[in-house]
């Protein structure tokens, strides 16, 4: 669907994959792409833990109950009143940022959180270039 394009004109990767480990033992497997050779576009967020897991769309909880693994799909009605529109995430982030400025409230993403994400991205690049895990 992208038509012809010249890779020499792009200075960004078409995809990135990383394993990020946090000080508390949690791990994040990151797989992102803006153009990858797949049959269709998809977005998926999975959360996996020792006592259960979840996916966001549709909101489903995976856990063990009474010795059996169960999947609990949370009905959309249960999240009514919450912003469940299908607008892209970046649209909500921009709206939230503008509202925070106008109303003098805290933005959805705090500056220190944005800084941490930037540090993680830099560490992924450094690790990719050096072949060594980066700690901070």
N, C-alpha and C positions, 0 to 999 in steps of 0.2 A: 504493500500500500504506500510505501515511501517514494516510489519512482526511482529514477536514476540519481545517484549521488556520488560525489567524489570524496573518498575517505581522507584525502590529503587536506581537504578544507576544514576538517573537524579536529579540534584539539582536545576532545574528551573521549573517554572510553565508551564503547557501546554496552559494556556490562562490567560488573564488579562482583567478586565473591570473597567473603572473609569470614573467619571464625574469631569472634571477640570474646575474651574471658574477662569477667569482672572480679574484683577483689573478694566479693562475697561467695564466689564459686559459681555464680550464674554464667551462662554462656549464650551468646547471640550468634546464630548462623545467618549471615547477611547475603542475600542473592538479589541483586538489582540489575535492571537493564532498561534502556529506553528503546533499543532495537535489537532483538535477539531472534535468531532463526528458529521460530516456533510456529506451530500452525495457527495459534490465536493469542491475543493479548490476555494476560491474567494478572490479578492482584490477589495476594494471599498473605494473611498474617496468622501464624500458628504460635501458640505459647505452650511449651511442654515443661512439666515439672514432675517431681517424684510422686506427688499425690494426685495428679490429674493434669489436664491440658485444656486448651480452648482454641477455637478459631473464631474470627470476627465476622465472617460473612458467609453463611448466616451464623449469628452468634450461637455457638454450640459448646457445651461443656463436656469433656471426656473425663470419666472417673470410674473408680471401682466402688460398687455398692453391693453389699451382701455377697461378696465373692465373685461378682460378675462385672465385666467392663460394660459401662452404659454410656450412651451418647444422649445428652439432654439438649435438644434444640430449644432455645429460648424464643417463644413466639414474638413476632414483631410488635404485637399489642402490648407486651410487657415493657417495651422501650418507648411507648408513646409519650409525647411531651418532651422527649429528648430530640435533639437535632439529628435526625436520621436521613437527611436529604442525600441525594446522590451526587451532590456537587463535589468536585475534586477537593482533596484535603487542602491543597495550597490556597484555594479560594476561602475556605474557613479560616485559615491562618491569617490571610491578608485582612479579612473582615475583623477578626479578633484583634489584630494589631491596631487597626484604625480606631476601633471602639475603645481600646485601652488608652490611646493618645487623647481622643476626644473626651473621654469620661474620667481620665486620670486614674485608671485602675491598672492592675498588673496585667501584662499580656499573657496569653495562653502559654507561651514558651518564654521562660525567663532568660535574661542575658547569660547567666551562668550555665544554663542548660544548653543554649546555643553554642557557647564556648566549648563545652564538653564534647558536643557532637563534632565540632571542628577539629578538636584534638584527636578524636577517634579516627576521623577521615585522614588526617595527616599521618597518624600511626599506621593505618592500612597502607598508604602509599609508601611510607618508609620501609615497612616490613616487606612489601612487594619488591622494592628496589634492592634490599639487602639480603632477603631470604631469612631474616632473623625476627623473632617475635619482639615487639616493642612494649615496654612496660612504662607506666607513669602513674 
